[in-house]
Amino acid sequence: MNIKIFNAFSRDGEDKVYVQHRIKQKSKLVKEMLVDNESHIFLTGNSKVLPKSIDKAFVHVLTNENVFSEEEAIKFLNKLKKDNKYYIETW
């Protein structure tokens, strides 16, 4: 089993680092994990902003890495959610 954990702390220090920033920073790795390795993704955070901004970040990665069109990327993410491979815990 290969586990990768990337932290994003928006309240520590002056620089605000959010999960969507980490996803875009690790674009190639994220693409490999999502598409090539069929990884599972578990995200936790604020329910007001996190789900939509994370979906946008994943769509950004999948389109910028020339994997899918925007429409295909959205369908791909929805399938991951349906298959319980993409899970978001929010509060």
Buried (B, 14 or more C-beta within 10 A) or exposed (E): EEEEEEEBEEEEEEEEBBBBBBBBBBBEBBBEBBBEEEBBBEBEBEEEEBBEBBBBBBBBBBBEBEBBEEEEBBEBBEEBBEEEBBEBEEE
